[in-house]
């Protein structure tokens, strides 16, 4: 059965699983996943009437782009080599592949900047991000290798290194798979930018964009001191009046000033 066909829109998780199955059953089954080799293998003998190629260069207006050649079924993924963070560039590569697999019937060009890649309100961009996270960090590998690990910044760094993904992408994936009551908070200057929590995690007093870090939280202490522990430490009822939590911190070194807080109740 052809792997690649012409579609208007398909589920990102379904498409990611299909490619993961190809990679794990017929490919090298090595991680971090080689996106270029996966694309080449998926197209070989797939019956798809067209091509998908990847080109790198210096672009001013986007970090990644998927564009169709006029009057053809040939597509090109453009990646911006000016993006110094190779993990971010790698996720963008998978994101553009997600647009190809799920959305190519909707329009001929998808152009992604830092803003669009982090736009959780745009369904198409969210779906491409979901595809990328499922493809780069398969559930079976995470469960096999990290199911018994503690939820803290040290583990998060290990997962990021294992799959060569950003800590934010790694955290989103881990939280979505976890049955434990855990949460992940991204803040800057003591203000929450965004957060996510597992289905079993309790209500959190500070969770939404614009909320201040709780006054008694270790996150706020770490922000004021400019450093924190990668391993979980007890922070009492800082995040919920009825559930005690443990926190750990990681400070992003890219110059953007992000602080990542891992919380387990």
Secondary structure, 3 states (H helix, E strand, C coil): CCCCCCCCCCCHHHHHHHHHHHHHHHCCCCCCCCHHHHHHHHHCCCCCCCCEEEEEECCCCCCEEEEECCCCCCEEEEEECCCCCHHHHHHHHHHHHHHHHHHCCCCCEEEECHHHHCCCCCHHHHHHHHHHHHHHCCHHHHHHHHCCCCCCHHHHHHHHHHHCCCHHHHHHHHHHHCCCCEEEEEEECCEEEEEEECCCCCCCCCCCCCCECCCCCHHHHHHHHCCCCCCCEEEECCCCCCCCEEEEEEECCCCCCCEEEEEEC
